[in-house]
């Protein structure tokens, strides 16, 4: 009797609770945390963001329109096969971490960094969200089919590992689009400074 009760409990409560959570985290929305300075000044290290996954799945299923769009901030894994795409974790195991960057080019766009400024399809872009000029120029590249070109908002040389280093990102490696900031690390730091006074 106890075993069947335990089995029923696991089936009815644990599975019924775990399955919806898994479905939501896989197909709808989940949290993303900013790690590092590559998206300064837009996002700070420690900011917690909402990650919308539905647009990615709609596109994969052929339901959605053009995705992602220029200017959107996405979470993705860098292309395999590039040294900059990997980190070494626990026990020395190498893995491809998720990164957060801004889409600056979509399929067919021709991009280059000239005199420290981003040029897309022959036009210099006014990017008010960046730290300013890039540290070095980058040669022209045309974004291939089903790919995007991404840059961190922090354009200082070495502060963002992005498409300047590993090239365009295939859409299969994109997890989703960033939504609103749920928690600002700056607010916590400010509160800590006030309480320390």
N, C-alpha and C positions, 0 to 999 in steps of 0.2 A: 504494500500500500504506500509506504513512504517513497519507494523508488518511482512509482508511477506518478505520485504527487510532484516529486522533484522534476521529473521529465516534463510533466504538464506545465509546471511553473517556468522552466527554462524555455519551452516552446512558446508559451503564451506571453510571457513578459519580456524575457531577455531578447528573443528574436524579434518580437513585435516592436521593441524599442530600438534595437540595433539596426534593423533593416531600414526604417525611415531615416535614421541619422546617416547611414551609409549612402542612401540614395540622395539625400540633400547635399552631403559633402562632395559626392562624385559628380552630380549633374546640375546642381542649382547654385550653391554658394558656400563659401568657407572663409576662414580668416587667413590673412597673409601678414607677416611681420617683416619690416624693413631691417635688413642687416647690412650695415656699412653706410658709406657716404656718397655712393654713386648717383643717388637721386636728389641730393641737395641742390637747390634750396626747397624743392617741392615737398619732399618727404625727408624726414630725419631718421637716423638710426634709432630703432626701437618703436617707431610708429606702427600701430596695428590697423590694417586696412581690410575692407571687405573685398573679396575676390568673387566676381560673377563668372560662373562656369557655363551657364546656359547658352550664351552666344557661341561658345566654342562647339558645343554639342549640336546646336542647330545648324551651324555651318558644316560640321562633319556629316550630318544626316542630309545635307542638301536643301535644308528648309530656309535658313537665314540668307540674308543678302551679303554684301561685301563685308568682310570681317577679317581682321580688325581694321579699324579706320586710322588714318594718319592722325597723330596727336594723342591717341589713346595710350594709356599706360598698361602694360601687360605683364603677366607672370609666365615664365617659360624656362625651358632647359636649353642651354647653349648647344650648338651642333656637336655631335660626337666627332672624334678624330682630331680635335684641336687641343693643344696643351692648356690653353686658357679656359677650356670648358670644364675642367676637372678640379676637384679639391681632394685632399687626403683627409679622411675621417678617422674614426676610432680603429685601432689595430692596423693602421696604415692602409686601409681600404680606400680605393679611389672611387669617386662618384661624381655625377653631374648634379650640382645643386640647382634649385630654382632661383631665378634672377628676376628682378623687377626693373624694367626699362621702358622708355617711350618709343612708340612706333613713329619713325620719321619718313619711312618709305614703304610703299606697297608694290605688289607685282607690276613690273614695267617701268617703275620710276628709275631715273638716273640720278645718282647722288654722288657728291664729292664734298670734301671740306677744303675750301680755298681761302687763303689768308685768314684762317682761324674760324671761318663762318660756314655754316651748312648751305649748300647749293643743291636744290632739287629741280630737276628738269630745266636747268639753265637759270633759275631764279634764286637769288639769295633769300633766305627765310628770316623773318623777324621772330626770334624766339625769346620772348620775355621771361619764360620760365627757367632759363638756363643760368649757369654761373658766368656766362660770357663766352669769349672766344676759346676755341679748342687749342690745345698746346701745340699741335702740329697738323699740317695738311694731310689729307687722305686722297688717294687717286680715285678717279671716277669708277663707279660700279653700277651695273644695272641689276635691279632686284629681280631674281628669277621667279618663275611661276610658283604659286602656292607658298610664297615666302614673304617675310617682312625684314626691313632693316631697322635696327633698334639702337638707340643711344641713351646713355644716362644723362640726366639733366645737368649733372656736374661734369662739365666738359674739360676740366683741367687734366693735363696729361698724367695718366696713371691712376686717376681717381675713379674711373669707370671702365670695367672690362665689358666691352660691348661689340657691336658689329664691326667696329674699326679693327678689332683683333681677331674675331672668329667668323666674320662674314655674316651673310643673311641667315635668318632663322626660319626653318620650315614650319608651316602651320601645325603639323602633327606634334611639334614640341611645345606648343603654346597651351597653357593650362586655362587661361581666362583673362578677363579684363578687370582692372582695379576699379573699385567703386569708392565710396566715401571713406575718410579716415575715421575710425572708431575711437582711437585713442592716440593722442599726441604725446610723444615722449617729452617734448619741450614743456608741456603743461606739468608733467610729473616732476621734471627737473626744477621748474619754477616753484612748485609747491614745496619741494625739498629744501630749496634755498630759503624760502620764507620761514619754514619751520625751524631751520637751523639758526636763524637770527634771534 
